[in-house]
Amino acid sequence: MIGSSFAATDTETLTINATVAATAKLTLGSTTISFADADPDTIAFIPSSPASVTVTAKAKATAGSSVTLTVSGGNLTSGTDTIPISNVAWTASGDAGLQGGTMNSTTPQTAGTWTGSGNRTGSFGYTLANSWAYATGNYTATVTYTLTAP
């Protein structure tokens, strides 16, 4: 048979697998804020220095699940004197899902929530309610931000 050609063909398939695990990454632009002394008659709420803290929350989560950013911590202390941490509040600006609130010494407070994977960036601005009732001293508190991605 002249003019006929015979061809041979073979195919194989490749299966590609990828694993994506729940991951959470939280970055605070500053890990320390301070409140200066001020006259309670003229300044009811003392702004923090720096004026705001940049917050970046990145999460890979199960589709449709809720990602949460919470904050918890104890009262401000100076020796045996305390200022309730509930006198510290924050405002939030930036990406959707971040929210302002008031610190609480017993219950973690929500600072952000959104559905599914994503990257949220914003700023938290802090204030301390001023009062003549505070005893003199240098007060310190540690608060913890926790990002949870199910």
N, C-alpha and C positions, 0 to 999 in steps of 0.2 A: 504494500500500500504506500504509494508515493503521495506526499502531500498531507498526510495525517500526522498529528503530533500527539503524543501522550504526555500528560503532566501528572505529577504526584504532589499532593498537598497533605499537610498534617497540621493540626492546631492543638494548642494546649491553653489552659486557663491558669491564671494566677489569682490566688485569693489574697487580698490585702486586709490585714487586721490593724486596728489602732486602739489603744487604750487611753481613755481620757478619765482621769480621776478627779473627784471633788478636790478643789484647791482653793485656798484663801491666802491672800497677801495684803497686808495692811501696812501703810507707811504714814507716819506723822512727820510733818515738816519741821517740827520742833518738839522736843520731849520735856521742855520745862517752860512754864509760864509763871509770872509774878504779878502780884497786886501791890501797888504802892500805898502808903498811908495817905488818907485823905480826910478832910473835915466832913462828917456825916451831915452837917447842916447845909453844905453846898454840893456835895456829891453823894447821891443816894446809892448809886451802883458804880463801883470802881472797875474800869476796863482793865483787862490784862495787858501785860507787856510780854511778848509781842501782842499786837492788837488782835491777831488771828493766827490760827495754826492750819496749815494746808493738810488735808486728809485725802489719801488715795486708797481706795478699797477696790481690790480686784478679786473676782471670784469666778470659778468654774463650778457650776452646780447642775443638779438634775433638772431637766426641763420642767418648768411649772412650779418648782420649789421656791421657797422664800429664803433669800439671803438676808442676814441681819447683822447689824453693827450695834453693839451695846457698850455701855460704859458703867463701871462700878468702882467703888472705892470708899475709903473711910473718911472720917472727919478730919479737918485741919487741926493739928495739935501743936502746942508749944508747952513742953513740960506736961503739967497736969491740966492746963487750960485748953479748951477746945472751941472751935467755931464749926457749927454744923455744916457739912459739905452741901446740904440742901440750900445754903446761901450762895452757892455757885451755880450759875446758869450759863447756857451757851446758845448762840444763834447759829444757823447753818445757811450757807449760800453755795451755789454751784449746781452740780448735776442733780436731777430728780432722784428722790429716794432718801437723800440726806435730810435730817430734821433736827431742829433745836430742841432743847429741853432743860431740865433742872436735875442736878446731881442728887443721888439718894444713897445713904450709907447702908441700906439693907437690901434694896432691890435694884438689880441692873436696869438701867434706863436705855431705851431704844434711841440710837443716834442715826440710824438709817435702816431702810428696808427696801428691797426690790425683788422682783421675780426673775429667776433664772440667772444664767451667767452674765457677767458684765463688769465694766470698769467705771467706778464713780470717783469723781474728784471734786473737791470743794474746800471751803474754809469754815472753820468753827471759830467764832468770836466769843470770848468768855467775860463774864462780869461777876463781881463779888458784891452782894448786898452789904452796904456799909452800916455800922451801928456804933453808938456810944457805949454799948454794953460789952464790947470786946475788951478783954484784958490785954495789956501790952505784951509783946513778945514777937518772936519770929516763928510763924506757923508753917507747917508742912503737911501735905497729904499726898498719897500716891493713888492715882486712879488708873484703871486698866481698861483699855478698849479691846473688845473681842469681836472678830469678824467670823461668822459661821456660815459655811456653804454646805448644805446637805447633799 
